[in-house]
Amino acid sequence: MSRFERHGFERHGLDRLNSAAPGAAEAALLACCGSRRWARRLADLRPYPDLRTLLSTAEHAARELTPADLAEALADETVPQHLFTDSGRTVPRGSPAAPPSPATEAARRALRRAHAAYEHRFGHVFVLCLDGCRPDEALDRCLASLRARLAATPADEAAVTAAELSRLARGRLARLAPDTPPVRPRTPRPCGT
């Protein structure tokens, strides 16, 4: 029983990661970055006093990844399908979904072609962190980034890809282990106490 459970606190975020069994922690971390070496390193260095320390450790571990580690992490990434379909679009309940505009469909076709060209040129999936990007801007931002990065040399693109993987992992870690304290359940107390 953790100190939070003993005192009526729910296990939350960072406490849950810190107290997880090594295999469970590593599995959760692998969902943030598909490199076993990266996940193992972060799991081995627990406990983390706060999210800032976890993120700093993750960035340091990401800089130490070998090309084989990066290839392993990239093999675990997938192309975000919501950029190619309307699955990410919100439509008010009861409203018929309007078909995408011709411009949107043209952008999606261009994105599919650019993804295929990228994978052919560099041999791995294109990764881009879209944290903080509005959903209505994601398609254009992804397409612009793909086009720019297709012109890069393999060495330059490898560095950009590693940085984007690190940014993706950072956002996923922040969602996995938020640094918010556990909330104590409220118990009614008599007035004046």
C-alpha positions, 0 to 999 in steps of 0.5 A: 500500500502506497502512502497515498492509499494509506491516507485516502489518496487515489493513485494518480499520474506520476505516482502511478508510474513511480510505483508500477512494477518494472515491467508495467512501467516499461510497457507504459513508457513504450507507449510513449516511445517505441525504443525498448532501451529508452523505456527501460532507462526511464523505468530504471531511473524511477522514482521521479519527484516531478514531471519536469525531472521525468521530461528532462530524463526522457530528453537526455535518454532520447539524445543517447539513442543509437540509429538502431534504437531510433529505427525501433522507435520509428517502427512502432509509430503509425501515420495518424489516420485522422489526417486522411479522413473525417474521423477527427472532425467534430460535427454537432449531434443530430447534424448531418456531416457535410462532405469535406471540401474539394480543397480538403480532399485535394490536400489529403491526396497530396498528403498521401502522395507525400507520405508515400514519397517520404517513406520511399526516400527515407525508409520509415514513417514520417513523424511530426509532433502536432501538440498545440496545433489546432485540428483545423490546421493539422493537415496543412501543417503536416503537408507543409512539413512533409514537403519541406523535409522531403528536400532534406538530406538523409543526415539532416532528416535523421536529426529532425526525425529524432527531435520530432520523436523526442517531442512526441514522447514528451507530450505522451509522457505529460499525458501519461504521468501528469504532475498534478497532485492526487486529490484527497476524497472530500469528507463532510465535516461539521461546521466550525471544525 
